[in-house]
């Protein structure tokens, strides 16, 4: 199960338990950026249809009406799961008392910040690029680590992964393995 799934489940449990979690608590609990925590909350509310409301007095989120996480079994490389989530969400809405604390099995996209100087490479990475940052880097989203790394390796351009560190290390490890296996 991906760490994004764990974060969504944790957030749901805290809200269901009336603990009034917020983005700061989510980011501290999982060691993620505040922005990623906000994206998780946005996903819960806007993609999964949670009736999230913010209580300013308690500084946290609560459900305005009963809500259960949908159940969906998704492969790690399944990039188009909106239909499955919609169907599962409809089922959970019909019987919220039965599925009050249901576990979700889905995958939020991974995010990465990359620096790409070559304009043609930027065009090739367009399926992954979500926005250009002010510093000239690009925010990318992807569901398959292998596909994203393959796209980077296939380009004949200088590309630097700025964030996250684990993805940069994984790419370096893969490149070192390829070099080691192909030495004469």
N, C-alpha and C positions, 0 to 999 in steps of 0.2 A: 504494500500500500504506500502510495507516495506521501511525502510530507505535507503536501497541499491538502490531501484528503484528511490527514490527521488534524490539521489546523481547522478545517471546516467542521469536523466532528467535535473537536474540543469547543469551538465557538458555539455550536448548536447545544452541546450539553450544558455549557455555562449559562446560556440564555434560557434553556428549558428549566434549569435549576434556580432561576431568578437571581443569578449572581451579577447581572448587569456588566458583562465584559465590554471593553472598548478596544480601539485599535492599538492604543499604547500597551495594554495588558497582553494582547495577542502578540505584538512584536517582541515584547520582553520575554514572554513564555517560550517562544519558538526561535528567538534570536534572528528575526527577520527585520527588514526595514519597515518603518512606519508606513511607507507607501505600499509595500506588499501587503501589509495587514489591511490597509484600506481597500486594496483590490480584492482580498478575500471576503471582506464584509460586503463589498459591491456585488461579488459573485453570488453570495448567499442571498442577498436581497433581490437582485435583478435577473440573475440567471436561474436560480432555483425557486424564485417566487416567495421567499420568506417574508412574512408581514412584519419586517423589522421597523422599530421605532426607537428613537433616542430619548432617554430620560435625562434632562439637563441637571436635575437635582441629584440624581445618583451617578451621573456621568458614565452612563453605559446603555447598552442596547437591551431591548426586551421584545417579545413577540406580542403584537397587538391582538392576535387571535391564535388559536391552536395551529401548530405547524409541525410537520414531520418531514425529515429529510427523505427524498426519494431514494429508492433502491435501484441501482443500475449496475450491471456487470459490464465493464468496459476493458478492452485490451489496452495495453500501454501505448500501442501505436495507432489506436483508433482516433482519428482526428475529427470525425464528424459524428458527434454523439448527441446533438441537440434534440433529434427526434426521440431517441431513447429516453433522455431526461424529461422531455415533455410528457411522454406516455407514463413514465414512472411517477412524475409529479402529479398527474391527473389521478392516478390510482391512490396515491397517498392523500390527496385532498378529499377523495370520496370517503375515506375511513381514517381520519386523523387520530381517533382515539385508539385504534389498533396499532398504528405505526408511529406512536408518539416520539420514540427515541430511536428510530430506524437509522442504521449505518449506511452511509453513502459509499458507493464503489465507483468513483469517477476520477478524472484527472484534470486538474487545472493546468493551464499552460505554464511551461517553464519560461523564465524571462532571462535575457542576457543583454548586456551593453557591449557593443563592438565598435571598433574604429576601423573604417574602410576608406581609403583614400581614392581608390580607383572607381570612377563613375560606372563603368561597365559591371564591376563586381556588385555595386549597389543595386543595379538593375536585376542581376541574377539572384540577389538575396531578397528581392521585393516581396516574395510570399511570406517571409518571416519578419520583415521590418514593419513595426507599428508606428514609429515616430522618429523624427530626427531631433536630437537634443541640441540645446544652444551651443554646446562645446564641440559640435560636429560629429559626435558619436551617434549611434543608432540603437534604439530600443527594439529588441527582437523578441518575438514570442514563438514558441514551438512546443509540440506535444511529443515529438520523438527526438530524443537526444541524438540517436544514431543518424537520423536523416539530416538534422541540423549540422552535425559535425561533418557528415559526408559532403554537404553543400559547401561548407567552408574549405574542406580539403580539395574539392574539385576545382575551385576557382584558382586561376593563375594570378593572384593578387596578394598584396600584403594586408592581412587582416589580423587585428589584435583583439582578443577577448578581454575586455576591461573588467566585467563582472559577469557571473560570479566566479570566485576563485576555483571552486570545485570543477567547473566546466573547463576552465583553462588548464588545470592539472590533468584532467581526463584527456584532453586533446594532446597535451605534451606527452603523456604516458603512451597514448596510441601511436603518436609519431615516432617516439623512441623505440617502441616495439617493432614497428615497420622497418625502421633503419637497422635495428639489431638483427632482424630476421633476413635482411637482404644484403648484409655485408658479405663480401667475397672472402 
